[in-house]
């Protein structure tokens, strides 16, 4: 419907004013009806979708001749989106549908039979009412190796971050994070060890409103409690510590979110020639529960001298904490036994026995990815168990 220009008229100059008829007013009322009753016949900003999943199509009445920046449009989706989506309005061509900040949709942002509200921003249609929250979904991450580098990607989503002031302050909510990446160059071991599986955690740092991707070796026992703040070191071929979070540029005291992890084993640490065996985005609480101590774990016996050797370094590659118990028992005339445990090179309290028919005993927790060993001195009989 073409826009009508109304004029007041001027009898002195013999200019007639616009005659507004009842038919015109009824047509206008019905055309812009907003549901106060059920007798409207064609709000121009609503239509039913006739397209397919991820390729929505609508026909407004009357049809638009071009996309209108800022104009809100509602449509009832015939299918739920499974990821990135487009919208074709009145045959004007498929235009990408994004969330605020140009963030790509995630599965479920537009539910089947849901009413989606979009507005054209000059480039794409912004979805104003995404049904899903990325905080409730599994985060989308990617990891690959090539040219002896490890490429890590967070595929975008909506995240909440704690306030940068630990003493208080409102959290930063609804931050739409675009796709961000981080390249770990050849030579940067991140503290991994030759031929030993490592778990690398991916974190998104708020970074003052310019989110950045970080990576850290879980074997270094870095505190990833999201109520704290993280500082990072700029990634380089010298990035060789499991106790440091690395990002493209150094970041100081930033709120962060853990968005996933990968398991990867390299024959030569830092060569990045073998693809990860697991790439897992975080989501909900189920994963956290399954990775906790005691879930799906049992006591296992290891033969000292065969499965476990004196002073040899082993690695916890289970992806969750384990408990190590080692006991040494003496018989008649056997004295001078000592058990000396270490975790990630740090010496733990030792145990010794200096009498016949006595025992030395140590028990300790090994974080996921951490190195551990037990020095065994003396001629007593030794027993080794692990809860893993």
Secondary structure, DSSP 8 states (H G I E B T S, - for coil): ---------BGGGTB------HHHHHHHHHHT--SSSS-----TTEEE--SBTTEEEE--SS--SS--BT-EEEEE-SS---SSEEEEETTS-EEEEEEGGGEE--TTSS-TT-EEEEEE-SSSEEESS-S--GGGS---EEEEEETTEEEEEE--EEEEE--S-TT----EEEEEE--EEEEE-TT--TT--TT--EEEEEEEE-GGGS-EEEEEEGGG-----TTS-B--EE--TT---TT--EESS---SB-EEEEEEEEE--SSTT---S--SEEEE--TTHHHHHTSTTTT--EEEE-BTTTB-TT--EE--SSS-EEEEEEEE--TT---EEEEEEETTEE---EEE-STT-EEEEEEEE-TT-EEEEEEESSSEEEEEEE-
